[in-house]
Amino acid sequence: MAKSSKPNARKAAKSTARKKPRVVPKLKIFVASTVYNFEDQLRQICGVLTSLGYDVWNSHLGTVPVNPARSNRENCIAAVDACDVFLGLIRPFYGSGVIGARSITHDECLRAIQGTKPRWFMVHRDVVFARQLLKPYMLTEDGQPNPSFAFRKTSVMDDGRVIDLYNAALQSEIPAEERRGHWVQEFYRQHELLDYVNTQFADIARIRAICEEMRRR
């Protein structure tokens, strides 16, 4: 009489269950940007990143984890600390969430710059142009901030602190040979933003490898 095949079937089922692939969590990417006159473009950028397979955190879209016991700034900074990857968009409009000396977006970007996780920055062409145009007035001859300089709001740029943020992303105060993570991609049109986002973030395996490399430093 033939032996029952049920024990073998059970073993096969158990073996299959043990071999189930481990679910790899999505990489969390924090997108920092001011919002004024940029709502649709920001939503499109976040949509592209979502379609690529990222868990996108952005305060404007309401996707940042919020702890009601914390202030808005504290929640945003905590999210920067908790994300895997950071994308900062430097625009000629500084933002309304100014607390103390800086806006929340400014603080988010500074936190990312001070940290060790992978970060990418893009800057609007108008900020690049304004930095070069105003440099002789914003700095003294020895390269120090000019205490008598005062920026006046205009229709194309509302606050001189966007230049300060750009300088921080460039690491302009650090000797060139010591700078790391200071690439800031200039953009003007939306398709330039999207092209850069796709180029940098489409290969998730590459981004995971960069995250691992920077964790080991």
C-alpha positions as CSV (number, residue, x, y, z in Angstrom):
1,M,0.0,0.0,0.0
2,A,1.4,3.5,-1.0
3,K,2.4,5.8,1.9
4,S,0.4,8.9,2.4
5,S,1.8,12.0,0.8
6,K,0.3,14.4,3.4
7,P,3.4,14.7,5.6
8,N,5.5,15.6,2.6
9,A,2.8,18.1,1.6
10,R,2.9,19.7,5.0
11,K,6.7,19.9,4.9
12,A,6.6,21.6,1.5
13,A,4.0,24.1,2.8
14,K,6.1,24.9,5.8
15,S,9.2,25.2,3.6
16,T,7.3,27.6,1.3
17,A,6.1,29.7,4.3
18,R,9.7,30.0,5.6
19,K,10.9,31.1,2.2
20,K,8.5,34.1,1.9
21,P,10.5,37.1,0.9
22,R,11.1,39.7,3.6
23,V,9.0,42.9,3.0
24,V,11.5,45.8,2.6
25,P,10.0,49.0,4.0
26,K,9.9,52.0,1.6
27,L,12.5,54.6,1.9
28,K,11.1,57.7,3.7
29,I,12.0,60.9,1.8
30,F,11.3,64.3,3.3
31,V,10.6,67.1,0.8
32,A,11.2,70.5,2.2
33,S,9.9,73.6,0.3
34,T,8.1,76.8,0.7
35,V,4.6,76.6,-0.8
36,Y,3.6,80.1,-2.0
37,N,2.7,80.0,-5.8
38,F,4.2,76.4,-5.8
39,E,1.3,74.2,-4.7
40,D,0.7,72.3,-7.9
41,Q,4.4,71.9,-8.7
42,L,5.1,70.6,-5.3
43,R,2.3,68.1,-5.5
44,Q,3.6,66.9,-8.8
45,I,7.1,66.4,-7.5
46,C,5.8,64.4,-4.5
47,G,3.6,62.4,-6.9
48,V,6.6,61.4,-9.0
49,L,8.5,60.3,-5.9
50,T,5.5,58.3,-4.7
51,S,5.2,56.6,-8.1
52,L,8.9,55.7,-7.9
53,G,8.2,53.8,-4.7
54,Y,9.1,56.2,-1.9
55,D,7.2,57.1,1.3
56,V,7.0,60.9,0.8
57,W,6.8,63.2,3.8
58,N,5.8,66.8,3.1
59,S,4.0,69.1,5.5
60,H,1.9,70.8,2.8
61,L,0.5,67.5,1.7
62,G,-0.2,66.4,5.3
63,T,2.0,63.4,5.1
64,V,4.5,64.3,7.9
65,P,3.9,62.2,11.1
66,V,2.5,64.6,13.7
67,N,2.9,64.4,17.5
68,P,0.2,66.7,19.1
69,A,2.5,67.2,22.1
70,R,5.0,69.0,19.9
71,S,5.1,72.4,18.1
72,N,4.9,72.6,14.3
73,R,8.7,73.2,14.2
74,E,9.4,70.3,16.5
75,N,7.3,68.0,14.4
76,C,9.0,69.0,11.2
77,I,12.5,68.7,12.7
78,A,11.7,65.3,14.1
79,A,10.5,64.2,10.7
80,V,13.8,65.3,9.1
81,D,15.7,63.3,11.8
82,A,13.5,60.2,11.1
83,C,13.5,60.2,7.3
84,D,16.0,58.2,5.2
85,V,16.5,60.8,2.5
86,F,16.1,64.5,2.2
87,L,15.2,66.7,-0.7
88,G,15.3,70.5,-0.2
89,L,13.9,73.0,-2.8
90,I,15.3,76.5,-2.3
91,R,13.0,79.1,-3.8
92,P,12.9,82.9,-3.9
93,F,10.0,83.0,-1.5
94,Y,11.0,82.4,2.1
95,G,7.8,81.1,3.6
96,S,5.4,82.2,6.3
97,G,6.3,79.8,9.1
98,V,8.9,82.1,10.6
99,I,9.7,81.3,14.2
100,G,12.5,83.4,15.8
101,A,15.4,84.0,13.4
102,R,14.4,81.6,10.6
103,S,11.5,79.9,8.9
104,I,10.6,76.3,9.5
105,T,11.7,75.3,6.0
106,H,15.0,77.0,6.6
107,D,15.5,75.1,9.9
108,E,14.5,71.8,8.1
109,C,17.2,72.3,5.5
110,L,19.8,73.3,8.1
111,R,19.0,70.2,10.1
112,A,19.6,68.0,7.0
113,I,22.9,69.8,6.2
114,Q,24.1,69.3,9.8
115,G,23.2,65.6,9.7
116,T,24.8,62.6,8.0
117,K,21.9,61.3,5.9
118,P,21.8,61.6,2.1
119,R,20.5,65.0,1.0
120,W,19.8,66.6,-2.3
121,F,19.1,70.3,-3.0
122,M,17.7,72.3,-5.9
123,V,17.7,76.1,-6.1
124,H,15.7,78.4,-8.3
125,R,17.6,80.4,-10.9
126,D,16.4,83.7,-9.4
127,V,18.1,82.9,-6.0
128,V,21.4,82.1,-7.9
129,F,21.2,85.3,-9.8
130,A,20.3,87.4,-6.7
131,R,23.3,85.9,-4.8
132,Q,25.7,87.0,-7.4
133,L,24.1,90.4,-7.8
134,L,23.9,91.2,-4.1
135,K,27.2,89.6,-3.0
136,P,29.2,92.9,-3.1
137,Y,26.6,94.5,-0.8
138,M,25.8,91.5,1.5
139,L,29.5,90.9,2.3
140,T,32.4,93.1,3.4
141,E,35.7,93.1,1.5
142,D,37.0,90.4,3.8
143,G,34.0,88.1,3.1
144,Q,32.1,88.7,6.3
145,P,28.4,89.6,6.5
146,N,27.8,93.3,6.1
147,P,25.9,94.5,9.2
148,S,24.6,97.5,7.3
149,F,23.0,95.5,4.5
150,A,19.2,95.3,4.6
151,F,17.2,93.5,2.0
152,R,14.0,95.0,0.7
153,K,11.2,92.7,-0.3
154,T,10.5,92.6,-4.1
155,S,8.0,90.7,-6.3
156,V,10.6,88.2,-7.5
157,M,12.2,87.5,-4.1
158,D,10.7,88.3,-0.7
159,D,13.5,87.7,1.8
160,G,17.3,87.8,1.7
161,R,17.5,84.8,3.9
162,V,16.8,82.5,0.9
163,I,20.4,83.5,-0.1
164,D,21.6,82.5,3.4
165,L,20.0,79.1,2.9
166,Y,21.6,78.7,-0.5
167,N,25.0,79.5,1.0
168,A,24.4,76.9,3.7
169,A,23.6,74.3,1.1
170,L,26.7,75.2,-0.9
171,Q,28.7,75.1,2.3
172,S,30.3,78.3,1.1
173,E,32.0,79.0,4.5
174,I,33.9,75.7,4.3
175,P,37.2,75.3,2.3
176,A,36.3,73.8,-1.1
177,E,38.5,70.7,-0.5
178,E,36.6,69.9,2.7
179,R,33.0,70.2,1.3
180,R,30.8,67.1,1.0
181,G,27.2,66.9,-0.1
182,H,27.2,70.5,-1.4
183,W,25.8,69.8,-4.9
184,V,22.9,72.3,-5.5
185,Q,21.2,71.8,-8.8
186,E,19.8,75.0,-10.4
187,F,16.4,75.0,-12.0
188,Y,14.0,77.4,-13.6
189,R,11.2,75.4,-15.3
190,Q,9.2,72.6,-13.7
191,H,10.4,70.0,-16.2
192,E,14.0,70.7,-15.0
193,L,12.9,69.9,-11.5
194,L,11.2,66.7,-12.6
195,D,14.1,65.6,-14.8
196,Y,16.5,65.9,-11.9
197,V,14.2,64.1,-9.4
198,N,13.8,61.2,-11.9
199,T,17.5,61.0,-12.6
200,Q,18.5,61.0,-8.9
201,F,15.7,58.9,-7.4
202,A,14.5,56.4,-10.0
203,D,17.1,53.8,-9.0
204,I,16.0,52.9,-5.4
205,A,18.7,50.3,-5.1
206,R,21.3,53.0,-5.6
207,I,19.7,55.3,-3.0
208,R,19.6,52.4,-0.5
209,A,23.3,51.8,-1.1
210,I,24.1,55.5,-0.5
211,C,22.1,55.4,2.7
212,E,24.1,52.4,3.9
213,E,27.3,54.0,2.9
214,M,26.5,57.2,4.9
215,R,25.4,55.2,7.9
216,R,28.8,53.6,8.1
217,R,30.6,56.9,8.2
